[in-house]
Structures are given as structure tokens and as C-alpha cells.
Amino acid sequence: MALGLDGEMQILVDSLAARPGTQFEVKKSRRFDAVLNLQTTLSVSEKIKSTGIIEIALEGADRDYIQEVVDSVTNNLYLQRMQRLPSETESTLDFLGQQILSVKTDLSYSEEALNDFRSEPVSVDLSLEAGAALDSLVQIEKYISVMSID
């Protein structure tokens, strides 16, 4: 399509496959009307939340037109996604950087607490330690006596 010298729209048809006598009607729609019509017949929704998988549905009788519109919507969604991807990646990297700093701080605090604990004098309950050693000795003697019987 092109505008002629007088400002009128002109259409050049190189070839047309139709039966003799077939008539065609060409209409010009206002952009607003075309958008409203498309909004009532076109449905774009995310199939499963937060997956990026979308479902595109368009009602109509003209398969070629439907294919052209669906392809256009798909391409536009793809381009939008590719334009958003770098900023989303940068946000994710910023978030991970903050998390790493937080984990490093927690790790340092925990290591310091562990070192403080290790450096403190540890009291040992000798009667409890002696009882545990005695129990182990009894178990070993039982095992030896069972093995010598066999």
C-alpha cells in the first residue's frame, strides 16, 4: 500500500488467484476500530503461572490472517522477553550478590563463635565419662566371651 500524490491510498496487486467474475471488497478501518476488533477476538494468556508458556487464541474464518496475527503476537512477545531478560538477569545478580554478603557475614559470626567456644575451658563430668567407658568395656567383654564360645 502507498499514498498517491493526491493523498489517497493506492493498492497494487501483482497477481490474484480467483475465479472469473469474483469480486473483492477492500475496506479501510480506523486504527481504533481494528484494535477493538482484535481485542474481542484475540486471547493471550499464560498457560501455567510463572512458566513463560503462553496460549494464543484468535477466532475467525481466515486461516492465513489468523496465522499472520498469531505469528506477529508471538514475535512481539519474544522480542519483549529478550528486551526484559538483561534487566531481570542484572536484578537477579544484584540479589545474589546481597545474599552472598549476608551469608559471608553469618559465616564469619559463626566461625568466631565456634572459635570462642573452643578456646573456653571445658568442664568434663568424670563420673559420666567413667560410666561410658565402663559400659564400653562390658560390651567388649561380652563380645569376646560370645566369640570364644563359638
C-alpha positions as CSV (number, residue, x, y, z in Angstrom):
1,M,0.0,0.0,0.0
2,A,1.1,3.5,-0.7
3,L,-0.2,7.0,-0.7
4,G,-0.7,8.6,-4.1
5,L,0.2,12.1,-4.9
6,D,-3.3,13.3,-4.1
7,G,-3.1,11.7,-0.6
8,E,-5.3,8.8,-1.5
9,M,-4.3,5.2,-0.6
10,Q,-3.3,3.0,-3.6
11,I,-3.0,-0.7,-3.6
12,L,-1.0,-2.6,-6.3
13,V,-2.0,-6.2,-6.9
14,D,0.6,-8.1,-8.9
15,S,-1.4,-11.3,-9.2
16,L,-4.7,-12.6,-8.0
17,A,-5.9,-16.2,-7.9
18,A,-9.7,-16.2,-8.2
19,R,-12.4,-17.5,-10.5
20,P,-13.5,-15.1,-13.2
21,G,-16.1,-12.7,-12.0
22,T,-15.1,-12.9,-8.4
23,Q,-15.5,-9.6,-6.7
24,F,-13.3,-8.3,-3.8
25,E,-14.2,-5.6,-1.3
26,V,-11.4,-3.6,0.3
27,K,-12.2,-1.7,3.4
28,K,-10.1,0.7,5.4
29,S,-10.6,0.6,9.2
30,R,-9.7,3.2,11.7
31,R,-6.8,2.0,13.9
32,F,-9.0,2.2,17.0
33,D,-11.7,0.0,15.4
34,A,-9.1,-2.5,14.2
35,V,-7.6,-2.7,17.8
36,L,-11.1,-3.1,19.3
37,N,-11.9,-5.9,16.9
38,L,-8.7,-7.6,17.6
39,Q,-9.2,-7.3,21.4
40,T,-12.5,-9.1,21.2
41,T,-11.3,-12.0,19.1
42,L,-7.7,-12.4,20.4
43,S,-6.8,-14.1,23.7
44,V,-3.3,-14.3,25.1
45,S,-2.8,-16.0,28.4
46,E,-0.1,-17.7,30.4
47,K,-0.8,-21.4,30.3
48,I,0.9,-22.2,33.7
49,K,1.7,-19.5,36.1
50,S,5.3,-18.2,36.1
51,T,6.5,-20.6,33.3
52,G,6.5,-18.2,30.4
53,I,4.4,-20.7,28.4
54,I,1.6,-18.8,26.7
55,E,-1.5,-19.7,24.9
56,I,-2.7,-17.6,21.9
57,A,-6.2,-18.0,20.5
58,L,-7.8,-16.0,17.7
59,E,-11.3,-16.5,16.4
60,G,-12.0,-16.0,12.8
61,A,-12.6,-17.6,9.4
62,D,-9.5,-16.6,7.5
63,R,-6.7,-19.1,8.4
64,D,-4.0,-17.0,6.8
65,Y,-5.0,-13.9,8.7
66,I,-5.1,-15.8,11.9
67,Q,-1.7,-17.3,11.3
68,E,-0.2,-13.9,10.5
69,V,-1.7,-12.3,13.6
70,V,-0.6,-15.2,15.9
71,D,2.9,-15.1,14.4
72,S,3.1,-11.3,14.9
73,V,2.0,-11.6,18.6
74,T,4.5,-14.4,19.1
75,N,7.3,-12.4,17.6
76,N,6.4,-9.3,19.7
77,L,6.2,-11.3,22.9
78,Y,9.5,-12.9,22.1
79,L,11.2,-9.5,21.5
80,Q,9.7,-8.1,24.7
81,R,11.1,-11.0,26.6
82,M,14.5,-10.6,25.1
83,Q,14.5,-6.9,26.0
84,R,13.5,-7.6,29.6
85,L,15.9,-10.5,30.0
86,P,19.1,-8.4,30.6
87,S,17.4,-6.3,33.3
88,E,16.0,-9.4,35.0
89,T,19.4,-11.0,34.9
90,E,21.0,-7.9,36.4
91,S,18.4,-7.8,39.2
92,T,19.0,-11.5,39.9
93,L,22.7,-11.0,40.1
94,D,22.3,-8.0,42.4
95,F,20.1,-10.1,44.7
96,L,22.5,-13.0,44.7
97,G,25.4,-10.6,45.5
98,Q,23.5,-9.3,48.5
99,Q,22.7,-12.8,49.6
100,I,26.4,-13.8,49.3
101,L,27.4,-10.8,51.5
102,S,24.8,-11.8,54.1
103,V,25.9,-15.5,54.1
104,K,29.6,-14.4,54.4
105,T,28.7,-12.2,57.4
106,D,26.8,-15.0,59.1
107,L,29.6,-17.4,58.4
108,S,32.2,-15.1,59.9
109,Y,30.0,-14.6,63.0
110,S,29.5,-18.4,63.3
111,E,33.2,-19.1,62.9
112,E,34.1,-16.6,65.6
113,A,31.5,-18.1,68.0
114,L,32.9,-21.6,67.3
115,N,36.5,-20.4,68.0
116,D,35.4,-18.7,71.2
117,F,33.7,-21.9,72.3
118,R,36.8,-24.0,71.5
119,S,39.0,-21.6,73.5
120,E,36.9,-21.7,76.6
121,P,37.9,-24.2,79.3
122,V,35.7,-27.2,79.0
123,S,34.5,-29.0,82.1
124,V,34.1,-32.7,81.9
125,D,31.9,-34.8,84.2
126,L,34.3,-37.6,85.1
127,S,31.7,-39.8,86.6
128,L,29.7,-39.7,83.4
129,E,32.9,-40.3,81.3
130,A,33.9,-43.2,83.5
131,G,30.4,-44.8,83.3
132,A,30.5,-44.6,79.5
133,A,34.0,-46.2,79.4
134,L,32.8,-48.9,81.8
135,D,29.8,-49.6,79.6
136,S,32.0,-49.9,76.5
137,L,34.4,-52.3,78.4
138,V,31.4,-54.5,79.4
139,Q,30.2,-54.6,75.8
140,I,33.6,-55.6,74.5
141,E,34.0,-58.4,77.2
142,K,30.5,-59.7,76.2
143,Y,31.6,-59.8,72.6
144,I,34.8,-61.6,73.4
145,S,33.0,-64.2,75.5
146,V,30.4,-64.8,72.8
147,M,33.2,-65.2,70.2
148,S,35.2,-67.6,72.4
149,I,32.1,-69.8,72.9
150,D,31.5,-70.1,69.1
